[in-house]
């Protein structure tokens, strides 16, 4: 199963989120509780489960000082994918206000 870890700025339009997520063809989406408002409607539209996970302290391969200061991890997308129980197979990629990382869950 493929999990798409998603990070985004508050208020990111659902059509942008949906386009990024659909391009990855995941089986589920993971993000932080603070982004539930942005991602819950997109997950429902795409008929994908949404997992809300805590990411503080999750070690990620890439590091953003701004994200570390705000969320306690180097990448929300990578940390969400890992915290959802996956092994990271694609480091974060940024698409404007959205970042996505992919993890494989056995």
C-alpha positions as CSV (number, residue, x, y, z in Angstrom):
1,X,0.0,0.0,0.0
2,X,1.3,3.5,-0.9
3,X,0.7,6.4,1.5
4,X,1.0,9.9,0.4
5,X,2.3,12.2,3.1
6,X,1.1,15.7,2.5
7,X,2.2,19.0,3.8
8,X,0.6,22.2,2.6
9,X,0.0,25.8,3.5
10,X,-3.3,26.7,5.2
11,X,-6.0,27.5,2.6
12,X,-4.4,25.6,-0.2
13,X,-7.2,25.1,-2.8
14,X,-8.6,21.6,-3.0
15,X,-8.1,21.3,-6.8
16,X,-4.3,21.8,-6.3
17,X,-4.2,19.2,-3.5
18,X,-6.2,16.8,-5.6
19,X,-4.0,17.2,-8.7
20,X,-0.8,16.6,-6.7
21,X,-2.3,13.6,-4.9
22,X,-3.8,12.0,-8.0
23,X,-0.5,12.2,-9.7
24,X,1.1,10.0,-7.1
25,X,-1.7,7.3,-7.2
26,X,-1.7,6.6,-3.4
27,X,-3.9,4.2,-1.5
28,X,-4.2,6.6,1.4
29,X,-3.3,10.1,2.6
30,X,-1.5,11.1,5.8
31,X,-1.1,14.6,7.2
32,X,-1.0,16.5,10.5
33,X,-4.2,17.3,12.4
34,X,-3.7,21.0,11.6
35,X,-4.2,20.3,7.9
36,X,-7.4,18.2,8.3
37,X,-9.6,21.1,7.1
38,X,-7.7,21.2,3.8
39,X,-7.4,17.5,3.2
40,X,-10.6,15.9,4.5
41,X,-12.7,17.1,1.6
42,X,-10.0,16.1,-0.9
43,X,-9.7,12.6,0.6
44,X,-13.5,12.2,0.4
45,X,-13.5,13.4,-3.2
46,X,-10.7,11.0,-4.2
47,X,-12.3,8.2,-2.0
48,X,-9.0,7.8,-0.1
49,X,-8.6,7.2,3.7
50,X,-7.1,10.1,5.5
51,X,-4.8,9.4,8.4
52,X,-4.0,12.2,10.9
53,X,-0.6,11.7,12.5
54,X,1.7,13.5,14.9
55,X,5.0,14.3,13.4
56,X,7.1,16.0,16.1
57,X,10.3,14.1,16.6
58,X,10.0,12.0,13.4
59,X,13.4,12.0,11.7
60,X,13.2,12.8,8.0
61,X,15.8,12.7,5.2
62,X,15.3,16.3,4.2
63,X,15.3,19.2,6.6
64,X,13.7,22.6,6.5
65,X,14.6,24.9,9.3
66,X,11.3,26.7,9.0
67,X,9.3,23.4,9.2
68,X,11.5,22.1,12.1
69,X,10.8,25.2,14.1
70,X,7.0,25.0,13.5
71,X,6.4,21.3,13.6
72,X,9.4,19.6,15.3
73,X,10.4,17.6,12.2
74,X,12.3,18.4,9.0
75,X,9.5,17.7,6.6
76,X,5.7,17.4,7.3
77,X,5.2,15.3,4.2
78,X,8.0,12.8,4.9
79,X,7.2,12.6,8.6
80,X,3.5,12.1,7.9
81,X,4.2,9.2,5.5
82,X,6.6,7.6,8.0
83,X,4.3,8.1,11.0
84,X,1.5,6.4,9.1
85,X,3.6,3.3,9.3
86,X,5.4,3.4,6.0
87,X,9.0,3.1,4.7
88,X,9.8,6.2,2.7
89,X,10.3,5.4,-1.0
90,X,10.2,9.0,-2.3
91,X,11.5,12.0,-0.5
92,X,9.4,15.2,-0.5
93,X,8.7,17.0,-3.7
94,X,7.3,20.5,-3.7
95,X,4.5,21.7,-5.9
96,X,3.9,25.3,-5.0
97,X,2.1,25.3,-1.7
98,X,2.0,21.5,-1.5
99,X,4.7,19.0,-0.6
100,X,4.2,15.2,-1.1
101,X,6.3,12.2,0.0
102,X,5.5,8.6,-0.7
103,X,5.9,5.7,1.7
104,X,5.3,2.0,1.2
105,X,3.4,0.2,3.9
106,X,3.7,-3.6,4.0
